[in-house]
Amino acid sequence: MRELTVDEVKARELAIMCKVREFCEERGLTYYLAYGTLIGAVRHGGFIPWDDDVDLIMFREDYDILMREFNIGRSDALRAKCPENDRDYCHNMGKIVDESTVLIENNRLRDRLGLYIDIFAFDYLPEDDAERAKILRRQQFLRDQYRRTNEDPSEQKNPVKRLALRANKLALRMLPGNLLARKMNDVAFGATGGRRTAICGEMTSYMCREGSIFRTEWFDETFALPFEGELFTAPKNYDVILRQTYGDYMTLPPEDKRHLEHGFTVYQKD
């Protein structure tokens, strides 16, 4: 296998983005540039120079169509993966994966995945503060359990916590591998049953917190934003969204923080 350079990785990710854009445009689905990818588009016209991943978001109704139909009739190596369409897939967000590649993250094979881009589902949330807080607490509990399944007990210095973590992982191993991820998605969708409300957010990953909960109307208007020479959909209210999430996102971080953080290596299969 041949290791791909950072530039080759970004080019492959851009190609995946274009395929997702094509699929969505053909079916009238809406996606949005999100998180660091949106910052990169606004601030750099493409990838943040020291970033090498891609994040898109879609509201649940469109996300489900993408995950359910993207793989139908495909002749290329791209596959949509999520807890609902792959029993062995244990992540709590969807991904579009290039199966002609192998990805190794933090010196371990990453769940038989190749190079991917993340697709996060947005769900509608209760407008009542107390009701919404209850949902978020439930998700926090599930996320804590999810994190424990991915922790390495040997890295825990406290012997009591190390033993507890091993026991917890053993118990969780008796359950279906993607049970927690599917449960998190069920809770997220069940917050309103898909009924549109004034508030929305991404409730199944580590971004789920009050600072990452938005006004639904902020996503009603979109426009085309340049990204690496291509045009992709972004929310017209991107500034208020990014400022709520990151603060002053236009100021560059200190130079010692400008480095790749994901720690993965990608290989092209023979």
SETIBA-938407 format. One line per 2 residues: number of its first residue (from 1); their letters; for each residue x, y, z of N, C-alpha, C. Coordinates in Angstrom, 3 decimals. Example, Ala and Ser with C-alpha at 12.3 -4.5 7.8 and 13.67 -1.06 7.14 Angstrom:
REM residues 2
1	AS	13.190 -5.690 7.800 12.300 -4.500 7.800 13.200 -3.300 7.800 ~ 12.850 -2.250 7.080 13.670 -1.060 7.140 12.900 0.030 7.870
This chain:
REM residues 270
1	MR	0.849 -1.203 0.000 0.000 0.000 0.000 0.879 1.246 0.000 ~ 0.373 2.305 -0.602 1.117 3.563 -0.666 0.473 4.595 0.252
3	EL	1.309 5.240 1.064 0.800 6.275 1.953 0.479 7.536 1.161 ~ -0.685 8.126 1.431 -1.083 9.358 0.768 -0.510 10.559 1.499
5	TV	-0.101 11.563 0.744 0.375 12.804 1.345 -0.818 13.598 1.884 ~ -0.542 14.604 2.695 -1.600 15.457 3.228 -2.371 16.109 2.090
7	DE	-1.663 16.576 1.066 -2.341 17.201 -0.076 -3.234 16.198 -0.800 ~ -2.776 14.955 -0.930 -3.589 13.931 -1.574 -4.823 13.606 -0.731
9	VK	-4.658 13.575 0.583 -5.792 13.331 1.478 -6.844 14.421 1.295 ~ -6.406 15.664 1.275 -7.353 16.769 1.118 -8.033 16.720 -0.241
11	AR	-7.292 16.349 -1.274 -7.887 16.242 -2.609 -8.948 15.143 -2.645 ~ -8.675 14.033 -1.975 -9.657 12.945 -1.914 -10.896 13.393 -1.136
13	EL	-10.689 14.092 -0.043 -11.828 14.570 0.749 -12.675 15.553 -0.057 ~ -12.018 16.424 -0.805 -12.753 17.357 -1.657 -13.576 16.598 -2.698
15	AI	-13.004 15.538 -3.245 -13.733 14.735 -4.233 -14.970 14.089 -3.607 ~ -14.841 13.631 -2.351 -15.997 13.056 -1.653 -17.059 14.131 -1.446
17	MC	-16.637 15.332 -1.044 -17.578 16.438 -0.874 -18.357 16.699 -2.155 ~ -17.683 16.656 -3.264 -18.344 16.912 -4.551 -19.373 15.835 -4.865
19	KV	-19.075 14.576 -4.523 -20.031 13.500 -4.748 -21.257 13.662 -3.850 ~ -21.048 14.082 -2.605 -22.180 14.320 -1.707 -23.018 15.483 -2.236
21	RE	-22.364 16.551 -2.680 -23.074 17.691 -3.264 -23.912 17.251 -4.457 ~ -23.330 16.447 -5.318 -24.045 15.961 -6.502 -25.281 15.156 -6.100
23	FC	-25.114 14.261 -5.141 -26.236 13.438 -4.680 -27.346 14.314 -4.113 ~ -26.977 15.278 -3.280 -27.974 16.139 -2.640 -28.703 17.012 -3.657
25	EE	-27.968 17.558 -4.608 -28.597 18.411 -5.613 -29.584 17.617 -6.473 ~ -29.250 16.380 -6.784 -30.142 15.552 -7.606 -31.452 15.251 -6.892
27	RG	-31.416 15.216 -5.555 -32.598 14.816 -4.787 -33.225 15.965 -4.003 ~ -32.719 17.166 -4.184 -33.284 18.304 -3.483 -33.018 18.308 -1.996
29	LT	-31.909 17.702 -1.567 -31.537 17.666 -0.157 -30.618 18.845 0.167 ~ -30.644 19.279 1.410 -29.805 20.399 1.826 -28.730 19.926 2.796
31	YY	-27.491 20.282 2.500 -26.355 20.039 3.397 -25.726 21.400 3.676 ~ -24.898 21.482 4.691 -24.207 22.729 5.014 -22.752 22.432 5.388
33	LA	-21.842 23.286 4.959 -20.498 23.261 5.529 -20.628 23.554 7.013 ~ -19.799 22.903 7.839 -19.963 23.045 9.286 -18.616 23.058 10.002
35	YG	-18.645 23.592 11.226 -17.519 23.544 12.155 -16.227 24.050 11.494 ~ -15.131 23.305 11.615 -13.864 23.773 11.065 -13.876 23.914 9.560
37	TL	-14.688 23.115 8.887 -14.787 23.224 7.425 -15.422 24.547 7.030 ~ -16.424 24.983 7.797 -17.056 26.276 7.529 -16.090 27.414 7.841
39	IG	-15.362 27.307 8.937 -14.343 28.328 9.240 -13.328 28.393 8.105 ~ -12.891 27.235 7.636 -11.910 27.216 6.557 -12.423 27.903 5.307
41	AV	-13.684 27.658 4.971 -14.259 28.283 3.782 -14.310 29.798 3.936 ~ -14.746 30.259 5.109 -14.898 31.698 5.337 -13.548 32.393 5.441
43	RH	-12.631 31.797 6.174 -11.364 32.463 6.506 -10.252 32.184 5.498 ~ -10.287 30.994 4.862 -9.173 30.605 3.996 -9.611 30.257 2.579
45	GG	-10.909 30.211 2.331 -11.375 29.806 1.014 -11.201 28.329 0.751 ~ -11.011 27.545 1.800 -10.810 26.103 1.662 -10.433 25.507 3.000
47	FI	-9.638 24.466 2.953 -9.209 23.845 4.203 -8.440 24.836 5.074 ~ -8.667 24.783 6.383 -7.724 25.429 7.288 -6.373 24.767 7.036
49	PW	-5.313 25.535 6.808 -4.033 24.923 6.397 -3.537 23.818 7.327 ~ -3.860 23.907 8.612 -3.395 22.894 9.565 -4.527 21.938 9.972
51	DD	-5.521 21.818 9.109 -6.626 20.901 9.375 -6.764 19.962 8.185 ~ -7.226 18.747 8.424 -7.291 17.773 7.335 -8.556 16.917 7.397
53	DV	-9.622 17.459 7.983 -10.866 16.705 7.953 -11.992 17.574 7.421 ~ -13.136 16.958 7.163 -14.281 17.659 6.583 -15.521 17.343 7.418
55	DL	-16.270 18.390 7.760 -17.523 18.238 8.490 -18.663 18.884 7.703 ~ -19.735 18.121 7.490 -20.966 18.636 6.922 -22.097 18.342 7.900
57	IM	-23.152 19.144 7.853 -24.340 18.858 8.640 -25.559 18.821 7.728 ~ -26.547 18.030 8.142 -27.815 17.947 7.425 -28.904 17.772 8.472
59	FR	-30.054 18.362 8.225 -31.169 18.079 9.116 -31.586 16.625 8.940 ~ -32.104 16.065 10.027 -32.327 14.621 10.116 -33.088 14.052 8.919
61	ED	-34.131 14.750 8.461 -34.941 14.191 7.377 -34.124 14.001 6.098 ~ -33.202 14.942 5.811 -32.345 14.809 4.630 -31.187 13.860 4.896
63	YD	-30.647 13.917 6.101 -29.563 13.011 6.502 -29.984 11.553 6.335 ~ -31.201 11.224 6.774 -31.668 9.839 6.672 -31.745 9.376 5.226
65	IL	-32.170 10.261 4.335 -32.224 9.896 2.912 -30.820 9.642 2.377 ~ -29.881 10.506 2.728 -28.490 10.317 2.291 -27.959 8.970 2.757
67	MR	-28.146 8.670 4.036 -27.605 7.431 4.584 -28.316 6.197 4.017 ~ -29.583 6.342 3.700 -30.360 5.204 3.212 -30.148 4.934 1.732
69	EF	-29.893 5.991 0.932 -29.908 5.829 -0.518 -28.563 6.048 -1.207 ~ -27.588 6.614 -0.517 -26.325 6.968 -1.178 -25.645 5.748 -1.792
71	NI	-25.737 4.602 -1.133 -25.007 3.420 -1.599 -25.690 2.691 -2.751 ~ -26.933 3.033 -3.039 -27.694 2.299 -4.048 -27.110 2.535 -5.445
73	GR	-26.725 1.457 -6.087 -26.257 1.528 -7.467 -24.903 2.173 -7.665 ~ -24.123 2.342 -6.601 -22.825 3.002 -6.759 -21.812 2.058 -7.406
75	SD	-21.016 2.605 -8.321 -19.963 1.822 -8.959 -18.581 2.266 -8.493 ~ -18.541 3.341 -7.660 -17.254 3.793 -7.145 -17.011 3.186 -5.764
77	AL	-15.959 3.646 -5.085 -15.567 3.065 -3.801 -16.180 3.790 -2.609 ~ -17.071 4.753 -2.835 -17.644 5.524 -1.735 -18.850 4.801 -1.141
79	RA	-18.919 4.828 0.191 -20.040 4.215 0.888 -20.456 5.091 2.065 ~ -21.779 5.253 2.222 -22.320 5.932 3.401 -22.412 4.919 4.529
81	KC	-21.915 5.305 5.693 -21.963 4.416 6.855 -22.546 5.165 8.041 ~ -23.433 4.486 8.761 -24.017 5.028 9.976 -24.479 3.848 10.825
83	PE	-24.828 4.073 12.080 -25.239 2.948 12.924 -26.461 2.205 12.397 ~ -27.309 2.894 11.628 -28.541 2.282 11.156 -28.366 1.436 9.902
85	ND	-27.278 1.634 9.148 -27.135 0.842 7.917 -25.948 -0.119 7.949 ~ -25.256 -0.186 9.093 -24.098 -1.074 9.206 -23.995 -1.556 10.654
87	RD	-24.240 -2.833 10.886 -24.246 -3.372 12.256 -22.880 -3.274 12.915 ~ -21.815 -3.249 12.119 -20.461 -3.194 12.677 -19.942 -1.765 12.843
89	YC	-20.760 -0.787 12.483 -20.341 0.610 12.551 -20.773 1.187 13.895 ~ -19.805 1.638 14.687 -20.096 2.026 16.067 -19.989 3.523 16.333
91	HN	-19.772 4.324 15.306 -19.644 5.766 15.520 -21.024 6.406 15.630 ~ -21.071 7.558 16.287 -22.373 8.171 16.543 -22.712 9.267 15.549
93	MG	-22.013 9.330 14.434 -22.374 10.212 13.324 -22.142 9.452 12.022 ~ -22.726 9.936 10.947 -22.529 9.280 9.667 -21.213 9.678 9.024
95	KI	-20.740 8.840 8.137 -19.536 9.130 7.375 -19.728 8.668 5.941 ~ -19.106 9.378 5.020 -18.963 8.890 3.655 -17.515 8.434 3.529
97	VD	-17.325 7.143 3.275 -16.018 6.504 3.360 -15.527 6.100 1.979 ~ -14.250 6.358 1.720 -13.595 5.892 0.503 -12.981 4.529 0.803
99	ES	-13.641 3.466 0.361 -13.198 2.122 0.702 -12.033 1.634 -0.151 ~ -11.525 2.489 -1.025 -10.301 2.122 -1.748 -9.066 2.477 -0.929
101	TV	-9.283 3.008 0.277 -8.186 3.426 1.141 -8.306 2.745 2.503 ~ -7.211 2.804 3.246 -7.158 2.318 4.628 -6.700 3.467 5.499
103	LI	-7.376 3.682 6.610 -7.028 4.775 7.511 -6.564 4.211 8.850 ~ -5.408 4.667 9.297 -4.870 4.288 10.597 -4.794 5.542 11.453
105	EN	-5.496 5.506 12.595 -5.563 6.678 13.474 -4.956 6.340 14.820 ~ -4.067 7.234 15.292 -3.388 7.024 16.575 -2.749 5.633 16.646
107	NR	-2.104 5.264 15.538 -1.353 4.017 15.432 -2.218 2.760 15.523 ~ -3.515 2.869 15.239 -4.353 1.675 15.216 -5.296 1.739 14.013
109	LR	-5.630 0.577 13.507 -6.566 0.497 12.398 -7.912 1.019 12.861 ~ -8.458 2.000 12.155 -9.678 2.664 12.604 -10.915 1.918 12.093
111	DR	-11.304 0.839 12.822 -12.584 0.184 12.581 -12.801 -0.166 11.110 ~ -11.745 -0.572 10.440 -11.828 -0.986 9.034 -12.335 0.125 8.137
113	LG	-12.172 1.367 8.550 -12.616 2.486 7.735 -11.489 2.956 6.822 ~ -11.897 3.519 5.688 -10.953 4.233 4.859 -11.071 5.716 5.143
115	LY	-10.487 6.516 4.288 -10.600 7.969 4.401 -12.073 8.363 4.344 ~ -12.466 9.340 5.153 -13.887 9.679 5.238 -14.095 11.171 5.454
117	ID	-15.334 11.600 5.239 -15.789 12.893 5.722 -16.971 12.627 6.663 ~ -17.132 13.483 7.661 -18.193 13.316 8.647 -19.465 14.030 8.197
119	IF	-20.592 13.368 8.415 -21.906 13.969 8.171 -22.666 13.949 9.494 ~ -22.937 15.120 10.053 -23.627 15.219 11.340 -25.105 15.513 11.105
121	AF	-25.956 14.829 11.860 -27.400 15.049 11.760 -27.835 16.113 12.762 ~ -28.589 17.095 12.282 -29.213 18.097 13.145 -30.645 17.661 13.456
123	DY	-31.003 17.773 14.728 -32.358 17.460 15.157 -32.986 18.688 15.797 ~ -34.314 18.717 15.806 -35.043 19.801 16.461 -35.155 19.504 17.955
125	LP	-35.096 20.552 18.754 -35.070 20.419 20.202 -36.259 21.102 20.839 ~ -36.661 20.652 22.017 -37.760 21.325 22.719 -37.416 22.780 23.014
127	ED	-38.391 23.634 22.903 -38.171 25.049 23.191 -38.212 25.337 24.688 ~ -38.838 24.451 25.441 -38.870 24.600 26.900 -37.496 24.269 27.479
129	DA	-36.928 25.177 28.262 -35.569 25.007 28.776 -35.421 23.743 29.620 ~ -36.375 23.484 30.518 -36.284 22.330 31.403 -36.370 21.024 30.613
131	ER	-37.265 20.985 29.648 -37.416 19.784 28.822 -36.167 19.542 27.992 ~ -35.610 20.631 27.448 -34.388 20.495 26.653 -33.218 20.031 27.525
133	AK	-33.110 20.571 28.728 -32.026 20.182 29.630 -32.109 18.693 29.976 ~ -33.313 18.178 30.111 -33.494 16.759 30.398 -32.965 15.904 29.252
135	IL	-33.255 16.309 28.028 -32.762 15.580 26.857 -31.239 15.620 26.813 ~ -30.653 16.781 27.058 -29.201 16.922 27.019 -28.525 16.080 28.093
137	RR	-29.132 15.993 29.275 -28.561 15.143 30.330 -28.586 13.681 29.914 ~ -29.671 13.271 29.280 -29.756 11.896 28.804 -28.679 11.608 27.767
139	QQ	-28.487 12.537 26.859 -27.456 12.361 25.843 -26.056 12.362 26.462 ~ -25.851 13.183 27.479 -24.546 13.233 28.137 -24.213 11.877 28.760
141	FL	-25.205 11.258 29.385 -24.991 9.930 29.973 -24.599 8.919 28.892 ~ -25.334 8.922 27.791 -25.036 7.990 26.711 -23.672 8.270 26.094
143	RD	-23.319 9.558 25.959 -22.008 9.904 25.397 -20.886 9.456 26.316 ~ -21.091 9.562 27.627 -20.074 9.105 28.569 -19.844 7.604 28.420
145	QY	-20.932 6.855 28.271 -20.799 5.415 28.060 -20.102 5.133 26.730 ~ -20.467 5.886 25.709 -19.855 5.712 24.385 -18.346 5.962 24.456
147	RR	-17.950 7.021 25.153 -16.524 7.327 25.264 -15.767 6.201 25.959 ~ -16.398 5.615 26.960 -15.713 4.557 27.706 -15.422 3.346 26.839
149	TN	-16.272 3.099 25.847 -16.023 1.967 24.958 -14.795 2.199 24.085 ~ -14.374 3.450 23.949 -13.226 3.775 23.097 -11.973 4.135 23.898
151	ED	-12.070 4.109 25.224 -10.910 4.429 26.049 -10.036 3.192 26.234 ~ -8.748 3.432 26.377 -7.798 2.358 26.635 -7.541 2.304 28.140
153	PS	-7.975 1.239 28.847 -7.790 1.178 30.299 -6.335 1.309 30.734 ~ -5.409 0.836 29.900 -3.991 0.884 30.287 -3.473 2.313 30.395
155	EQ	-4.183 3.274 29.775 -3.755 4.665 29.839 -4.291 5.388 31.085 ~ -5.162 4.719 31.845 -5.715 5.297 33.064 -4.736 5.044 34.224
157	KN	-4.217 6.116 34.828 -3.204 5.987 35.867 -3.780 5.559 37.206 ~ -4.997 5.967 37.509 -5.630 5.599 38.769 -6.058 4.127 38.711
159	PV	-5.510 3.270 39.599 -5.805 1.831 39.510 -7.284 1.492 39.712 ~ -7.974 2.237 40.568 -9.398 1.980 40.793 -10.196 2.320 39.537
161	KR	-9.896 3.497 38.949 -10.585 3.897 37.734 -10.238 2.961 36.573 ~ -8.980 2.471 36.559 -8.570 1.553 35.511 -9.361 0.250 35.593
163	LA	-9.533 -0.259 36.810 -10.299 -1.481 37.007 -11.767 -1.272 36.634 ~ -12.328 -0.114 37.037 -13.725 0.184 36.734 -13.934 0.308 35.227
165	LR	-12.956 0.915 34.554 -13.068 1.078 33.114 -13.040 -0.273 32.413 ~ -12.167 -1.173 32.872 -12.107 -2.499 32.273 -13.408 -3.264 32.480
167	AN	-13.978 -3.149 33.683 -15.249 -3.822 33.964 -16.371 -3.255 33.098 ~ -16.359 -1.917 32.951 -17.382 -1.264 32.135 -17.269 -1.692 30.683
169	KL	-16.044 -1.739 30.162 -15.836 -2.128 28.767 -16.259 -3.582 28.562 ~ -15.995 -4.439 29.558 -16.375 -5.843 29.444 -17.893 -5.978 29.382
171	AL	-18.595 -5.209 30.223 -20.061 -5.261 30.227 -20.628 -4.753 28.907 ~ -20.065 -3.641 28.420 -20.556 -3.068 27.174 -20.278 -3.980 25.990
173	RM	-19.210 -4.782 26.091 -18.849 -5.662 24.989 -19.889 -6.761 24.771 ~ -20.692 -7.016 25.794 -21.735 -8.030 25.681 -22.947 -7.523 24.901
175	LP	-22.994 -6.222 24.674 -24.102 -5.625 23.953 -23.742 -5.472 22.474 ~ -24.742 -5.317 21.596 -24.427 -5.054 20.179 -23.496 -3.860 20.035
177	GN	-22.517 -3.955 19.119 -21.468 -2.942 19.020 -21.965 -1.534 18.795 ~ -23.070 -1.388 18.040 -23.533 -0.043 17.722 -24.773 0.350 18.523
179	LL	-25.038 -0.375 19.621 -26.243 -0.103 20.410 -26.264 1.324 20.949 ~ -25.141 1.778 21.523 -25.103 3.115 22.107 -25.276 4.189 21.038
181	AR	-24.624 4.013 19.910 -24.750 5.004 18.835 -26.190 5.075 18.336 ~ -26.837 3.923 18.168 -28.232 3.928 17.715 -29.152 4.538 18.763
183	KM	-28.872 4.257 20.037 -29.689 4.822 21.103 -29.580 6.338 21.134 ~ -28.369 6.861 20.928 -28.179 8.313 20.914 -28.970 8.949 19.775
185	ND	-28.982 8.288 18.635 -29.766 8.808 17.513 -31.264 8.742 17.802 ~ -31.694 7.687 18.464 -33.106 7.574 18.812 -33.535 8.683 19.767
187	VA	-32.697 8.959 20.770 -33.017 10.019 21.727 -33.040 11.376 21.032 ~ -32.073 11.606 20.134 -32.008 12.886 19.419 -33.260 13.114 18.583
189	FG	-33.639 12.114 17.794 -34.833 12.256 16.966 -36.096 12.328 17.822 ~ -36.102 11.548 18.901 -37.280 11.501 19.758 -37.517 12.761 20.561
191	AT	-36.552 13.681 20.571 -36.731 14.921 21.327 -37.980 15.661 20.892 ~ -38.263 15.643 19.593 -39.504 16.254 19.092 -40.194 15.341 18.083
193	GG	-39.640 14.170 17.819 -40.217 13.287 16.818 -40.104 13.820 15.409 ~ -39.110 14.676 15.169 -38.928 15.258 13.842 -39.747 16.504 13.606
195	RR	-40.535 16.908 14.576 -41.350 18.124 14.424 -40.455 19.355 14.498 ~ -40.565 20.232 13.504 -39.753 21.441 13.487 -40.105 22.330 14.676
197	TA	-39.069 22.810 15.347 -39.225 23.784 16.419 -38.288 24.950 16.132 ~ -38.279 25.938 17.002 -37.449 27.128 16.798 -35.987 26.871 17.126
199	IC	-35.678 25.707 17.713 -34.323 25.417 18.185 -33.867 24.088 17.605 ~ -32.591 24.024 17.238 -32.046 22.796 16.672 -30.603 22.628 17.124
201	GE	-30.054 21.455 16.886 -28.663 21.224 17.230 -28.229 19.829 16.860 ~ -26.922 19.583 16.937 -26.333 18.280 16.673 -26.184 17.600 18.030
203	MT	-26.964 16.553 18.278 -27.091 16.010 19.614 -26.409 14.673 19.840 ~ -25.693 14.159 18.872 -25.155 12.812 19.034 -23.637 12.758 19.156
205	SY	-22.948 13.880 19.043 -21.487 13.866 19.167 -21.063 14.720 20.342 ~ -19.765 14.956 20.440 -19.232 15.734 21.555 -19.584 17.211 21.459
207	MC	-20.147 17.654 20.324 -20.506 19.066 20.167 -21.822 19.404 20.859 ~ -22.520 18.417 21.372 -23.849 18.665 21.927 -23.754 19.361 23.284
209	RE	-23.980 20.634 23.292 -24.010 21.438 24.508 -24.780 22.709 24.180 ~ -25.113 23.478 25.204 -25.949 24.656 24.981 -25.328 25.621 23.968
211	GS	-23.998 25.751 23.967 -23.341 26.652 23.025 -23.439 26.201 21.591 ~ -23.815 24.938 21.373 -23.951 24.400 20.018 -25.405 24.160 19.656
213	IF	-26.295 24.863 20.333 -27.721 24.804 20.018 -28.110 26.129 19.373 ~ -28.803 26.054 18.261 -28.997 27.234 17.417 -30.472 27.500 17.150
215	RT	-30.731 28.691 16.650 -32.058 29.016 16.144 -32.229 28.343 14.788 ~ -33.306 27.620 14.631 -33.544 26.910 13.370 -33.575 27.877 12.191
217	EW	-34.099 29.055 12.396 -34.218 30.025 11.309 -32.862 30.451 10.757 ~ -31.798 30.268 11.528 -30.464 30.634 11.045 -30.032 29.775 9.860
219	FD	-30.689 28.641 9.671 -30.330 27.730 8.590 -31.327 27.778 7.430 ~ -32.331 28.638 7.542 -33.353 28.680 6.505 -32.830 29.237 5.187
221	ET	-31.941 30.211 5.259 -31.368 30.802 4.048 -29.951 30.303 3.852 ~ -29.624 29.962 2.619 -28.295 29.462 2.305 -27.686 30.260 1.158
223	FA	-26.398 30.079 0.974 -25.720 30.648 -0.192 -24.526 29.772 -0.525 ~ -23.976 29.961 -1.720 -22.839 29.157 -2.175 -21.548 29.805 -1.710
225	LP	-20.726 29.027 -1.018 -19.474 29.531 -0.463 -18.307 28.796 -1.121 ~ -17.295 29.536 -1.615 -16.147 28.868 -2.247 -15.345 28.036 -1.244
227	FE	-14.942 26.869 -1.690 -14.095 25.982 -0.884 -13.197 25.214 -1.841 ~ -11.918 25.533 -1.817 -10.927 24.878 -2.677 -11.345 24.888 -4.149
229	GE	-11.860 26.030 -4.603 -12.213 26.182 -6.005 -13.568 25.641 -6.386 ~ -14.272 25.047 -5.436 -15.626 24.547 -5.663 -16.607 25.381 -4.843
231	LF	-17.888 25.284 -5.151 -18.916 25.996 -4.397 -19.756 24.992 -3.620 ~ -19.922 25.259 -2.333 -20.713 24.395 -1.468 -21.700 25.234 -0.661
233	TA	-22.740 24.589 -0.192 -23.801 25.274 0.526 -23.380 25.611 1.953 ~ -23.677 26.849 2.356 -23.408 27.291 3.723 -24.618 28.074 4.224
235	PK	-24.855 28.079 5.525 -25.950 28.908 6.047 -25.613 30.386 5.895 ~ -26.589 31.172 5.453 -26.348 32.597 5.253 -25.973 33.285 6.565
237	NY	-26.453 32.745 7.672 -26.147 33.294 8.989 -24.906 32.642 9.608 ~ -23.937 32.288 8.767 -22.757 31.590 9.259 -22.010 32.364 10.343
239	DV	-22.010 33.693 10.261 -21.231 34.474 11.218 -21.768 34.302 12.643 ~ -23.088 34.435 12.822 -23.646 34.295 14.160 -23.503 32.861 14.654
241	IL	-23.598 31.886 13.755 -23.421 30.479 14.128 -22.001 30.217 14.605 ~ -21.015 30.670 13.841 -19.623 30.429 14.201 -19.214 31.202 15.448
243	RQ	-19.714 32.421 15.601 -19.358 33.193 16.790 -19.951 32.569 18.045 ~ -21.145 32.023 17.940 -21.722 31.363 19.108 -20.917 30.124 19.482
245	TY	-20.409 29.413 18.479 -19.690 28.173 18.736 -18.239 28.402 19.128 ~ -17.567 29.337 18.439 -16.120 29.482 18.605 -15.676 30.843 19.119
247	GD	-16.564 31.797 19.197 -16.132 33.143 19.561 -15.528 33.849 18.359 ~ -14.376 34.496 18.551 -13.722 35.241 17.473 -12.987 34.266 16.546
249	YM	-13.745 33.654 15.658 -13.184 32.611 14.801 -12.278 33.155 13.700 ~ -12.330 34.468 13.437 -11.508 35.039 12.373 -10.071 35.298 12.806
251	TL	-9.819 35.326 14.093 -8.451 35.503 14.586 -7.723 34.175 14.551 ~ -6.555 34.145 13.923 -5.784 32.911 13.820 -5.278 32.486 15.194
253	PP	-5.199 31.188 15.447 -4.625 30.718 16.710 -3.133 30.976 16.746 ~ -2.506 30.911 17.932 -1.048 31.069 18.002 -0.348 30.056 17.105
255	ED	0.832 30.398 16.654 1.534 29.535 15.709 1.773 28.137 16.254 ~ 1.985 28.014 17.567 2.259 26.690 18.132 1.008 25.805 18.154
257	KR	-0.156 26.393 17.839 -1.390 25.615 17.777 -1.764 25.254 16.340 ~ -0.987 25.720 15.389 -1.310 25.476 13.985 -0.635 24.195 13.498
259	HL	-1.192 23.070 13.907 -0.654 21.785 13.481 -1.792 20.774 13.400 ~ -1.592 19.733 12.615 -2.607 18.710 12.448 -2.817 17.985 13.771
261	EH	-4.088 17.804 14.149 -4.395 17.212 15.449 -4.987 15.810 15.365 ~ -5.435 15.385 14.206 -6.189 14.145 14.144 -5.298 12.908 14.185
263	GF	-4.063 13.045 13.783 -3.124 11.944 13.930 -3.473 10.700 13.133 ~ -3.992 10.864 11.908 -4.253 9.663 11.114 -3.370 9.631 9.872
265	TV	-3.160 8.419 9.397 -2.405 8.165 8.177 -3.304 7.377 7.230 ~ -3.265 7.749 5.950 -4.136 7.106 4.966 -3.278 6.417 3.913
267	YQ	-3.680 5.199 3.558 -2.971 4.417 2.546 -3.922 4.046 1.410 ~ -3.412 4.099 0.204 -4.156 3.615 -0.950 -3.984 2.111 -1.038
269	KD	-5.083 1.371 -1.141 -4.990 -0.062 -1.253 -4.349 -0.447 -2.573 ~ -3.667 -1.580 -2.576 -3.054 -2.079 -3.801 -4.124 -2.544 -4.785
